[in-house]
């Protein structure tokens, strides 16, 4: 249930203000102030290896995650086939 929404589209900024879009990072470092989350995320992206599990938590936006959560994603499509 933890992911990072790293795009800058207006709806993502509206639904996830104050750097809360770095939700996974917040769970890794809960005492890190919210105003430092974007910088910490940029540092990790630049310095972690490409196969890091953390990098797999980035999402293109909130809508794909909402669709998977609401409609069950690929499992729902497979179940109806």
PDB file of N, CA, C and O in Angstrom:
ATOM      1  N   UNK A   1       0.805  -1.196   0.000  1.00  0.00           N
ATOM      2  CA  UNK A   1       0.000   0.000   0.000  1.00  0.00           C
ATOM      3  C   UNK A   1       0.846   1.256   0.000  1.00  0.00           C
ATOM      4  O   UNK A   1       0.310   2.362   0.063  1.00  0.00           O
ATOM      5  N   UNK A   2       2.146   1.105  -0.069  1.00  0.00           N
ATOM      6  CA  UNK A   2       3.013   2.280  -0.091  1.00  0.00           C
ATOM      7  C   UNK A   2       3.627   2.449  -1.467  1.00  0.00           C
ATOM      8  O   UNK A   2       4.193   1.512  -2.031  1.00  0.00           O
ATOM      9  N   UNK A   3       3.508   3.642  -1.994  1.00  0.00           N
ATOM     10  CA  UNK A   3       4.110   3.947  -3.285  1.00  0.00           C
ATOM     11  C   UNK A   3       4.461   5.426  -3.310  1.00  0.00           C
ATOM     12  O   UNK A   3       4.079   6.193  -2.427  1.00  0.00           O
ATOM     13  N   UNK A   4       5.193   5.801  -4.338  1.00  0.00           N
ATOM     14  CA  UNK A   4       5.564   7.194  -4.559  1.00  0.00           C
ATOM     15  C   UNK A   4       4.943   7.648  -5.870  1.00  0.00           C
ATOM     16  O   UNK A   4       5.088   6.973  -6.889  1.00  0.00           O
ATOM     17  N   UNK A   5       4.266   8.762  -5.857  1.00  0.00           N
ATOM     18  CA  UNK A   5       3.705   9.357  -7.068  1.00  0.00           C
ATOM     19  C   UNK A   5       4.657  10.466  -7.499  1.00  0.00           C
ATOM     20  O   UNK A   5       4.685  11.538  -6.895  1.00  0.00           O
ATOM     21  N   UNK A   6       5.428  10.207  -8.537  1.00  0.00           N
ATOM     22  CA  UNK A   6       6.531  11.104  -8.863  1.00  0.00           C
ATOM     23  C   UNK A   6       6.247  12.068 -10.011  1.00  0.00           C
ATOM     24  O   UNK A   6       7.105  12.881 -10.355  1.00  0.00           O
ATOM     25  N   UNK A   7       5.067  11.992 -10.604  1.00  0.00           N
ATOM     26  CA  UNK A   7       4.782  12.951 -11.676  1.00  0.00           C
ATOM     27  C   UNK A   7       4.269  14.262 -11.080  1.00  0.00           C
ATOM     28  O   UNK A   7       3.967  14.339  -9.890  1.00  0.00           O
ATOM     29  N   UNK A   8       4.178  15.263 -11.902  1.00  0.00           N
ATOM     30  CA  UNK A   8       3.760  16.584 -11.420  1.00  0.00           C
ATOM     31  C   UNK A   8       2.434  17.027 -12.018  1.00  0.00           C
ATOM     32  O   UNK A   8       2.190  18.226 -12.157  1.00  0.00           O
ATOM     33  N   UNK A   9       1.572  16.077 -12.375  1.00  0.00           N
ATOM     34  CA  UNK A   9       0.301  16.506 -12.949  1.00  0.00           C
ATOM     35  C   UNK A   9      -0.558  17.161 -11.864  1.00  0.00           C
ATOM     36  O   UNK A   9      -0.409  16.844 -10.684  1.00  0.00           O
ATOM     37  N   UNK A  10      -1.441  18.059 -12.248  1.00  0.00           N
ATOM     38  CA  UNK A  10      -2.211  18.833 -11.262  1.00  0.00           C
ATOM     39  C   UNK A  10      -3.053  17.977 -10.313  1.00  0.00           C
ATOM     40  O   UNK A  10      -3.178  18.315  -9.136  1.00  0.00           O
ATOM     41  N   UNK A  11      -3.630  16.879 -10.801  1.00  0.00           N
ATOM     42  CA  UNK A  11      -4.456  16.054  -9.911  1.00  0.00           C
ATOM     43  C   UNK A  11      -3.622  15.354  -8.851  1.00  0.00           C
ATOM     44  O   UNK A  11      -4.052  15.227  -7.704  1.00  0.00           O
ATOM     45  N   UNK A  12      -2.434  14.898  -9.227  1.00  0.00           N
ATOM     46  CA  UNK A  12      -1.557  14.283  -8.227  1.00  0.00           C
ATOM     47  C   UNK A  12      -1.184  15.308  -7.164  1.00  0.00           C
ATOM     48  O   UNK A  12      -1.197  15.004  -5.971  1.00  0.00           O
ATOM     49  N   UNK A  13      -0.852  16.513  -7.594  1.00  0.00           N
ATOM     50  CA  UNK A  13      -0.506  17.562  -6.630  1.00  0.00           C
ATOM     51  C   UNK A  13      -1.700  17.942  -5.767  1.00  0.00           C
ATOM     52  O   UNK A  13      -1.536  18.281  -4.595  1.00  0.00           O
ATOM     53  N   UNK A  14      -2.901  17.888  -6.335  1.00  0.00           N
ATOM     54  CA  UNK A  14      -4.108  18.214  -5.578  1.00  0.00           C
ATOM     55  C   UNK A  14      -4.415  17.141  -4.533  1.00  0.00           C
ATOM     56  O   UNK A  14      -4.712  17.458  -3.381  1.00  0.00           O
ATOM     57  N   UNK A  15      -4.342  15.868  -4.941  1.00  0.00           N
ATOM     58  CA  UNK A  15      -4.690  14.778  -4.029  1.00  0.00           C
ATOM     59  C   UNK A  15      -3.580  14.454  -3.032  1.00  0.00           C
ATOM     60  O   UNK A  15      -3.849  13.902  -1.965  1.00  0.00           O
ATOM     61  N   UNK A  16      -2.344  14.789  -3.367  1.00  0.00           N
ATOM     62  CA  UNK A  16      -1.209  14.470  -2.501  1.00  0.00           C
ATOM     63  C   UNK A  16      -0.349  15.712  -2.276  1.00  0.00           C
ATOM     64  O   UNK A  16       0.772  15.790  -2.779  1.00  0.00           O
ATOM     65  N   UNK A  17      -0.865  16.676  -1.529  1.00  0.00           N
ATOM     66  CA  UNK A  17      -0.092  17.896  -1.274  1.00  0.00           C
ATOM     67  C   UNK A  17       1.002  17.661  -0.228  1.00  0.00           C
ATOM     68  O   UNK A  17       1.054  16.605   0.402  1.00  0.00           O
ATOM     69  N   UNK A  18       1.847  18.631  -0.057  1.00  0.00           N
ATOM     70  CA  UNK A  18       2.858  18.629   1.013  1.00  0.00           C
ATOM     71  C   UNK A  18       3.792  17.431   0.946  1.00  0.00           C
ATOM     72  O   UNK A  18       4.185  16.896   1.983  1.00  0.00           O
ATOM     73  N   UNK A  19       4.146  17.010  -0.241  1.00  0.00           N
ATOM     74  CA  UNK A  19       5.089  15.903  -0.463  1.00  0.00           C
ATOM     75  C   UNK A  19       4.586  14.568   0.064  1.00  0.00           C
ATOM     76  O   UNK A  19       5.373  13.632   0.205  1.00  0.00           O
ATOM     77  N   UNK A  20       3.296  14.455   0.360  1.00  0.00           N
ATOM     78  CA  UNK A  20       2.747  13.170   0.794  1.00  0.00           C
ATOM     79  C   UNK A  20       2.772  12.171  -0.355  1.00  0.00           C
ATOM     80  O   UNK A  20       2.576  10.974  -0.145  1.00  0.00           O
ATOM     81  N   UNK A  21       3.011  12.655  -1.560  1.00  0.00           N
ATOM     82  CA  UNK A  21       3.102  11.732  -2.690  1.00  0.00           C
ATOM     83  C   UNK A  21       4.317  10.823  -2.576  1.00  0.00           C
ATOM     84  O   UNK A  21       4.432   9.857  -3.330  1.00  0.00           O
ATOM     85  N   UNK A  22       5.223  11.111  -1.652  1.00  0.00           N
ATOM     86  CA  UNK A  22       6.356  10.225  -1.376  1.00  0.00           C
ATOM     87  C   UNK A  22       6.009   9.326  -0.187  1.00  0.00           C
ATOM     88  O   UNK A  22       6.723   9.295   0.815  1.00  0.00           O
ATOM     89  N   UNK A  23       4.914   8.607  -0.316  1.00  0.00           N
ATOM     90  CA  UNK A  23       4.366   7.813   0.777  1.00  0.00           C
ATOM     91  C   UNK A  23       5.304   6.672   1.188  1.00  0.00           C
ATOM     92  O   UNK A  23       5.501   6.431   2.378  1.00  0.00           O
ATOM     93  N   UNK A  24       5.878   5.974   0.210  1.00  0.00           N
ATOM     94  CA  UNK A  24       6.790   4.872   0.533  1.00  0.00           C
ATOM     95  C   UNK A  24       8.018   5.391   1.271  1.00  0.00           C
ATOM     96  O   UNK A  24       8.474   4.777   2.236  1.00  0.00           O
ATOM     97  N   UNK A  25       8.543   6.508   0.823  1.00  0.00           N
ATOM     98  CA  UNK A  25       9.701   7.101   1.493  1.00  0.00           C
ATOM     99  C   UNK A  25       9.348   7.496   2.921  1.00  0.00           C
ATOM    100  O   UNK A  25      10.155   7.319   3.834  1.00  0.00           O
ATOM    101  N   UNK A  26       8.152   8.028   3.116  1.00  0.00           N
ATOM    102  CA  UNK A  26       7.688   8.376   4.460  1.00  0.00           C
ATOM    103  C   UNK A  26       7.682   7.148   5.367  1.00  0.00           C
ATOM    104  O   UNK A  26       8.021   7.254   6.546  1.00  0.00           O
ATOM    105  N   UNK A  27       7.302   5.985   4.836  1.00  0.00           N
ATOM    106  CA  UNK A  27       7.295   4.770   5.654  1.00  0.00           C
ATOM    107  C   UNK A  27       8.709   4.287   5.961  1.00  0.00           C
ATOM    108  O   UNK A  27       8.942   3.680   7.007  1.00  0.00           O
ATOM    109  N   UNK A  28       9.647   4.550   5.065  1.00  0.00           N
ATOM    110  CA  UNK A  28      11.037   4.173   5.333  1.00  0.00           C
ATOM    111  C   UNK A  28      11.679   5.094   6.373  1.00  0.00           C
ATOM    112  O   UNK A  28      12.464   4.648   7.210  1.00  0.00           O
ATOM    113  N   UNK A  29      11.336   6.378   6.311  1.00  0.00           N
ATOM    114  CA  UNK A  29      11.912   7.382   7.205  1.00  0.00           C
ATOM    115  C   UNK A  29      10.793   8.223   7.813  1.00  0.00           C
ATOM    116  O   UNK A  29      10.624   9.381   7.433  1.00  0.00           O
ATOM    117  N   UNK A  30      10.027   7.663   8.749  1.00  0.00           N
ATOM    118  CA  UNK A  30       8.855   8.374   9.267  1.00  0.00           C
ATOM    119  C   UNK A  30       9.174   9.676  10.002  1.00  0.00           C
ATOM    120  O   UNK A  30       8.306  10.543  10.111  1.00  0.00           O
ATOM    121  N   UNK A  31      10.381   9.829  10.501  1.00  0.00           N
ATOM    122  CA  UNK A  31      10.701  11.066  11.219  1.00  0.00           C
ATOM    123  C   UNK A  31      11.262  12.155  10.298  1.00  0.00           C
ATOM    124  O   UNK A  31      11.531  13.266  10.754  1.00  0.00           O
ATOM    125  N   UNK A  32      11.438  11.851   9.021  1.00  0.00           N
ATOM    126  CA  UNK A  32      11.926  12.847   8.068  1.00  0.00           C
ATOM    127  C   UNK A  32      10.827  13.875   7.811  1.00  0.00           C
ATOM    128  O   UNK A  32       9.716  13.496   7.442  1.00  0.00           O
ATOM    129  N   UNK A  33      11.106  15.160   7.997  1.00  0.00           N
ATOM    130  CA  UNK A  33      10.069  16.180   7.772  1.00  0.00           C
ATOM    131  C   UNK A  33       9.565  16.147   6.327  1.00  0.00           C
ATOM    132  O   UNK A  33      10.333  15.892   5.399  1.00  0.00           O
ATOM    133  N   UNK A  34       8.278  16.406   6.149  1.00  0.00           N
ATOM    134  CA  UNK A  34       7.670  16.302   4.822  1.00  0.00           C
ATOM    135  C   UNK A  34       8.353  17.210   3.804  1.00  0.00           C
ATOM    136  O   UNK A  34       8.412  16.867   2.623  1.00  0.00           O
ATOM    137  N   UNK A  35       8.867  18.350   4.233  1.00  0.00           N
ATOM    138  CA  UNK A  35       9.491  19.261   3.275  1.00  0.00           C
ATOM    139  C   UNK A  35      10.850  18.768   2.787  1.00  0.00           C
ATOM    140  O   UNK A  35      11.430  19.369   1.883  1.00  0.00           O
ATOM    141  N   UNK A  36      11.367  17.692   3.365  1.00  0.00           N
ATOM    142  CA  UNK A  36      12.626  17.099   2.909  1.00  0.00           C
ATOM    143  C   UNK A  36      12.415  15.842   2.073  1.00  0.00           C
ATOM    144  O   UNK A  36      13.384  15.280   1.561  1.00  0.00           O
ATOM    145  N   UNK A  37      11.176  15.390   1.923  1.00  0.00           N
ATOM    146  CA  UNK A  37      10.920  14.131   1.225  1.00  0.00           C
ATOM    147  C   UNK A  37      11.322  14.179  -0.250  1.00  0.00           C
ATOM    148  O   UNK A  37      11.931  13.229  -0.742  1.00  0.00           O
ATOM    149  N   UNK A  38      11.003  15.247  -0.959  1.00  0.00           N
ATOM    150  CA  UNK A  38      11.339  15.327  -2.388  1.00  0.00           C
ATOM    151  C   UNK A  38      12.851  15.261  -2.601  1.00  0.00           C
ATOM    152  O   UNK A  38      13.316  14.561  -3.500  1.00  0.00           O
ATOM    153  N   UNK A  39      13.608  15.969  -1.797  1.00  0.00           N
ATOM    154  CA  UNK A  39      15.063  15.939  -1.915  1.00  0.00           C
ATOM    155  C   UNK A  39      15.641  14.578  -1.574  1.00  0.00           C
ATOM    156  O   UNK A  39      16.562  14.106  -2.241  1.00  0.00           O
ATOM    157  N   UNK A  40      15.106  13.948  -0.540  1.00  0.00           N
ATOM    158  CA  UNK A  40      15.570  12.611  -0.161  1.00  0.00           C
ATOM    159  C   UNK A  40      15.242  11.602  -1.257  1.00  0.00           C
ATOM    160  O   UNK A  40      16.052  10.728  -1.568  1.00  0.00           O
ATOM    161  N   UNK A  41      14.049  11.729  -1.841  1.00  0.00           N
ATOM    162  CA  UNK A  41      13.673  10.828  -2.936  1.00  0.00           C
ATOM    163  C   UNK A  41      14.627  11.008  -4.118  1.00  0.00           C
ATOM    164  O   UNK A  41      15.101  10.022  -4.682  1.00  0.00           O
ATOM    165  N   UNK A  42      14.910  12.247  -4.496  1.00  0.00           N
ATOM    166  CA  UNK A  42      15.828  12.511  -5.608  1.00  0.00           C
ATOM    167  C   UNK A  42      17.211  11.924  -5.326  1.00  0.00           C
ATOM    168  O   UNK A  42      17.844  11.363  -6.220  1.00  0.00           O
ATOM    169  N   UNK A  43      17.675  12.051  -4.092  1.00  0.00           N
ATOM    170  CA  UNK A  43      18.974  11.491  -3.716  1.00  0.00           C
ATOM    171  C   UNK A  43      18.971   9.972  -3.866  1.00  0.00           C
ATOM    172  O   UNK A  43      19.907   9.398  -4.422  1.00  0.00           O
ATOM    173  N   UNK A  44      17.919   9.322  -3.369  1.00  0.00           N
ATOM    174  CA  UNK A  44      17.846   7.866  -3.461  1.00  0.00           C
ATOM    175  C   UNK A  44      17.770   7.400  -4.907  1.00  0.00           C
ATOM    176  O   UNK A  44      18.437   6.434  -5.280  1.00  0.00           O
ATOM    177  N   UNK A  45      16.974   8.066  -5.720  1.00  0.00           N
ATOM    178  CA  UNK A  45      16.849   7.690  -7.131  1.00  0.00           C
ATOM    179  C   UNK A  45      18.204   7.790  -7.829  1.00  0.00           C
ATOM    180  O   UNK A  45      18.545   6.950  -8.661  1.00  0.00           O
ATOM    181  N   UNK A  46      18.961   8.807  -7.490  1.00  0.00           N
ATOM    182  CA  UNK A  46      20.265   9.007  -8.125  1.00  0.00           C
ATOM    183  C   UNK A  46      21.312   8.007  -7.637  1.00  0.00           C
ATOM    184  O   UNK A  46      22.214   7.646  -8.393  1.00  0.00           O
ATOM    185  N   UNK A  47      21.208   7.553  -6.386  1.00  0.00           N
ATOM    186  CA  UNK A  47      22.283   6.762  -5.795  1.00  0.00           C
ATOM    187  C   UNK A  47      21.992   5.283  -5.593  1.00  0.00           C
ATOM    188  O   UNK A  47      22.921   4.504  -5.380  1.00  0.00           O
ATOM    189  N   UNK A  48      20.747   4.877  -5.652  1.00  0.00           N
ATOM    190  CA  UNK A  48      20.437   3.458  -5.485  1.00  0.00           C
ATOM    191  C   UNK A  48      20.676   2.701  -6.788  1.00  0.00           C
ATOM    192  O   UNK A  48      20.560   3.280  -7.868  1.00  0.00           O
ATOM    193  N   UNK A  49      21.009   1.407  -6.698  1.00  0.00           N
ATOM    194  CA  UNK A  49      21.135   0.617  -7.928  1.00  0.00           C
ATOM    195  C   UNK A  49      19.781   0.497  -8.633  1.00  0.00           C
ATOM    196  O   UNK A  49      18.734   0.566  -7.989  1.00  0.00           O
ATOM    197  N   UNK A  50      19.807   0.318  -9.941  1.00  0.00           N
ATOM    198  CA  UNK A  50      18.584   0.264 -10.738  1.00  0.00           C
ATOM    199  C   UNK A  50      17.636  -0.852 -10.316  1.00  0.00           C
ATOM    200  O   UNK A  50      16.429  -0.743 -10.533  1.00  0.00           O
ATOM    201  N   UNK A  51      18.153  -1.918  -9.719  1.00  0.00           N
ATOM    202  CA  UNK A  51      17.290  -3.033  -9.308  1.00  0.00           C
ATOM    203  C   UNK A  51      16.816  -2.903  -7.855  1.00  0.00           C
ATOM    204  O   UNK A  51      16.316  -3.868  -7.278  1.00  0.00           O
ATOM    205  N   UNK A  52      16.969  -1.740  -7.277  1.00  0.00           N
ATOM    206  CA  UNK A  52      16.528  -1.516  -5.901  1.00  0.00           C
ATOM    207  C   UNK A  52      15.008  -1.649  -5.792  1.00  0.00           C
ATOM    208  O   UNK A  52      14.283  -1.092  -6.616  1.00  0.00           O
ATOM    209  N   UNK A  53      14.519  -2.374  -4.796  1.00  0.00           N
ATOM    210  CA  UNK A  53      13.061  -2.469  -4.599  1.00  0.00           C
ATOM    211  C   UNK A  53      12.403  -1.102  -4.406  1.00  0.00           C
ATOM    212  O   UNK A  53      11.250  -0.908  -4.792  1.00  0.00           O
ATOM    213  N   UNK A  54      13.121  -0.170  -3.821  1.00  0.00           N
ATOM    214  CA  UNK A  54      12.551   1.161  -3.609  1.00  0.00           C
ATOM    215  C   UNK A  54      12.161   1.815  -4.929  1.00  0.00           C
ATOM    216  O   UNK A  54      11.105   2.442  -5.015  1.00  0.00           O
ATOM    217  N   UNK A  55      12.980   1.681  -5.940  1.00  0.00           N
ATOM    218  CA  UNK A  55      12.691   2.314  -7.227  1.00  0.00           C
ATOM    219  C   UNK A  55      11.450   1.721  -7.879  1.00  0.00           C
ATOM    220  O   UNK A  55      10.791   2.391  -8.675  1.00  0.00           O
ATOM    221  N   UNK A  56      11.125   0.482  -7.554  1.00  0.00           N
ATOM    222  CA  UNK A  56       9.919  -0.145  -8.084  1.00  0.00           C
ATOM    223  C   UNK A  56       8.641   0.394  -7.473  1.00  0.00           C
ATOM    224  O   UNK A  56       7.550   0.054  -7.932  1.00  0.00           O
ATOM    225  N   UNK A  57       8.748   1.220  -6.454  1.00  0.00           N
ATOM    226  CA  UNK A  57       7.566   1.777  -5.794  1.00  0.00           C
ATOM    227  C   UNK A  57       7.055   3.048  -6.461  1.00  0.00           C
ATOM    228  O   UNK A  57       5.981   3.539  -6.113  1.00  0.00           O
ATOM    229  N   UNK A  58       7.815   3.588  -7.419  1.00  0.00           N
ATOM    230  CA  UNK A  58       7.368   4.790  -8.133  1.00  0.00           C
ATOM    231  C   UNK A  58       6.193   4.449  -9.037  1.00  0.00           C
ATOM    232  O   UNK A  58       6.219   3.446  -9.751  1.00  0.00           O
ATOM    233  N   UNK A  59       5.184   5.271  -9.005  1.00  0.00           N
ATOM    234  CA  UNK A  59       3.987   5.104  -9.830  1.00  0.00           C
ATOM    235  C   UNK A  59       3.845   6.312 -10.750  1.00  0.00           C
ATOM    236  O   UNK A  59       4.220   7.425 -10.380  1.00  0.00           O
ATOM    237  N   UNK A  60       3.302   6.093 -11.954  1.00  0.00           N
ATOM    238  CA  UNK A  60       3.176   7.199 -12.898  1.00  0.00           C
ATOM    239  C   UNK A  60       2.133   8.232 -12.486  1.00  0.00           C
ATOM    240  O   UNK A  60       2.163   9.363 -12.972  1.00  0.00           O
ATOM    241  N   UNK A  61       1.236   7.872 -11.624  1.00  0.00           N
ATOM    242  CA  UNK A  61       0.195   8.789 -11.176  1.00  0.00           C
ATOM    243  C   UNK A  61      -0.765   8.064 -10.260  1.00  0.00           C
ATOM    244  O   UNK A  61      -0.660   6.853 -10.066  1.00  0.00           O
ATOM    245  N   UNK A  62      -1.693   8.804  -9.701  1.00  0.00           N
ATOM    246  CA  UNK A  62      -2.611   8.212  -8.721  1.00  0.00           C
ATOM    247  C   UNK A  62      -3.697   7.381  -9.378  1.00  0.00           C
ATOM    248  O   UNK A  62      -4.181   6.432  -8.762  1.00  0.00           O
ATOM    249  N   UNK A  63      -4.106   7.699 -10.615  1.00  0.00           N
ATOM    250  CA  UNK A  63      -5.229   7.003 -11.234  1.00  0.00           C
ATOM    251  C   UNK A  63      -4.953   5.522 -11.502  1.00  0.00           C
ATOM    252  O   UNK A  63      -5.834   4.711 -11.217  1.00  0.00           O
ATOM    253  N   UNK A  64      -3.786   5.106 -12.034  1.00  0.00           N
ATOM    254  CA  UNK A  64      -3.536   3.669 -12.202  1.00  0.00           C
ATOM    255  C   UNK A  64      -3.605   2.898 -10.879  1.00  0.00           C
ATOM    256  O   UNK A  64      -4.106   1.774 -10.838  1.00  0.00           O
ATOM    257  N   UNK A  65      -3.108   3.495  -9.819  1.00  0.00           N
ATOM    258  CA  UNK A  65      -3.163   2.838  -8.505  1.00  0.00           C
ATOM    259  C   UNK A  65      -4.603   2.769  -8.014  1.00  0.00           C
ATOM    260  O   UNK A  65      -5.025   1.744  -7.478  1.00  0.00           O
ATOM    261  N   UNK A  66      -5.358   3.844  -8.190  1.00  0.00           N
ATOM    262  CA  UNK A  66      -6.768   3.848  -7.776  1.00  0.00           C
ATOM    263  C   UNK A  66      -7.555   2.799  -8.547  1.00  0.00           C
ATOM    264  O   UNK A  66      -8.377   2.099  -7.957  1.00  0.00           O
ATOM    265  N   UNK A  67      -7.326   2.673  -9.848  1.00  0.00           N
ATOM    266  CA  UNK A  67      -8.035   1.666 -10.649  1.00  0.00           C
ATOM    267  C   UNK A  67      -7.728   0.260 -10.157  1.00  0.00           C
ATOM    268  O   UNK A  67      -8.632  -0.564 -10.018  1.00  0.00           O
ATOM    269  N   UNK A  68      -6.444  -0.018  -9.892  1.00  0.00           N
ATOM    270  CA  UNK A  68      -6.087  -1.354  -9.389  1.00  0.00           C
ATOM    271  C   UNK A  68      -6.741  -1.613  -8.044  1.00  0.00           C
ATOM    272  O   UNK A  68      -7.205  -2.722  -7.782  1.00  0.00           O
ATOM    273  N   UNK A  69      -6.781  -0.603  -7.191  1.00  0.00           N
ATOM    274  CA  UNK A  69      -7.370  -0.757  -5.865  1.00  0.00           C
ATOM    275  C   UNK A  69      -8.877  -0.957  -5.949  1.00  0.00           C
ATOM    276  O   UNK A  69      -9.427  -1.830  -5.278  1.00  0.00           O
ATOM    277  N   UNK A  70      -9.541  -0.161  -6.761  1.00  0.00           N
ATOM    278  CA  UNK A  70     -11.002  -0.212  -6.851  1.00  0.00           C
ATOM    279  C   UNK A  70     -11.483  -1.409  -7.654  1.00  0.00           C
ATOM    280  O   UNK A  70     -12.402  -2.115  -7.238  1.00  0.00           O
ATOM    281  N   UNK A  71     -10.862  -1.636  -8.799  1.00  0.00           N
ATOM    282  CA  UNK A  71     -11.370  -2.646  -9.720  1.00  0.00           C
ATOM    283  C   UNK A  71     -10.597  -3.957  -9.685  1.00  0.00           C
ATOM    284  O   UNK A  71     -10.965  -4.897 -10.390  1.00  0.00           O
ATOM    285  N   UNK A  72      -9.562  -4.047  -8.905  1.00  0.00           N
ATOM    286  CA  UNK A  72      -8.828  -5.293  -8.766  1.00  0.00           C
ATOM    287  C   UNK A  72      -7.756  -5.511  -9.808  1.00  0.00           C
ATOM    288  O   UNK A  72      -7.118  -6.564  -9.810  1.00  0.00           O
ATOM    289  N   UNK A  73      -7.536  -4.578 -10.674  1.00  0.00           N
ATOM    290  CA  UNK A  73      -6.442  -4.647 -11.640  1.00  0.00           C
ATOM    291  C   UNK A  73      -6.494  -5.855 -12.532  1.00  0.00           C
ATOM    292  O   UNK A  73      -7.566  -6.251 -12.990  1.00  0.00           O
ATOM    293  N   UNK A  74      -5.345  -6.445 -12.784  1.00  0.00           N
ATOM    294  CA  UNK A  74      -5.227  -7.565 -13.704  1.00  0.00           C
ATOM    295  C   UNK A  74      -5.967  -8.794 -13.202  1.00  0.00           C
ATOM    296  O   UNK A  74      -6.471  -9.578 -14.005  1.00  0.00           O
ATOM    297  N   UNK A  75      -6.040  -8.973 -11.904  1.00  0.00           N
ATOM    298  CA  UNK A  75      -6.746 -10.141 -11.371  1.00  0.00           C
ATOM    299  C   UNK A  75      -8.221 -10.101 -11.728  1.00  0.00           C
ATOM    300  O   UNK A  75      -8.806 -11.138 -12.040  1.00  0.00           O
ATOM    301  N   UNK A  76      -8.833  -8.928 -11.689  1.00  0.00           N
ATOM    302  CA  UNK A  76     -10.248  -8.810 -12.035  1.00  0.00           C
ATOM    303  C   UNK A  76     -10.461  -9.092 -13.514  1.00  0.00           C
ATOM    304  O   UNK A  76     -11.438  -9.743 -13.883  1.00  0.00           O
ATOM    305  N   UNK A  77      -9.557  -8.611 -14.367  1.00  0.00           N
ATOM    306  CA  UNK A  77      -9.689  -8.855 -15.802  1.00  0.00           C
ATOM    307  C   UNK A  77      -9.530 -10.335 -16.109  1.00  0.00           C
ATOM    308  O   UNK A  77     -10.238 -10.864 -16.966  1.00  0.00           O
ATOM    309  N   UNK A  78      -8.618 -11.010 -15.429  1.00  0.00           N
ATOM    310  CA  UNK A  78      -8.406 -12.435 -15.642  1.00  0.00           C
ATOM    311  C   UNK A  78      -9.603 -13.237 -15.159  1.00  0.00           C
ATOM    312  O   UNK A  78      -9.986 -14.217 -15.799  1.00  0.00           O
ATOM    313  N   UNK A  79     -10.194 -12.845 -14.052  1.00  0.00           N
ATOM    314  CA  UNK A  79     -11.327 -13.585 -13.487  1.00  0.00           C
ATOM    315  C   UNK A  79     -12.554 -13.513 -14.382  1.00  0.00           C
ATOM    316  O   UNK A  79     -13.372 -14.434 -14.376  1.00  0.00           O
ATOM    317  N   UNK A  80     -12.701 -12.439 -15.151  1.00  0.00           N
ATOM    318  CA  UNK A  80     -13.879 -12.307 -16.003  1.00  0.00           C
ATOM    319  C   UNK A  80     -13.658 -12.890 -17.387  1.00  0.00           C
ATOM    320  O   UNK A  80     -14.601 -12.956 -18.176  1.00  0.00           O
ATOM    321  N   UNK A  81     -12.449 -13.313 -17.706  1.00  0.00           N
ATOM    322  CA  UNK A  81     -12.158 -13.869 -19.034  1.00  0.00           C
ATOM    323  C   UNK A  81     -12.641 -15.291 -19.160  1.00  0.00           C
ATOM    324  O   UNK A  81     -12.477 -15.908 -20.212  1.00  0.00           O
TER     325      UNK A  81
END
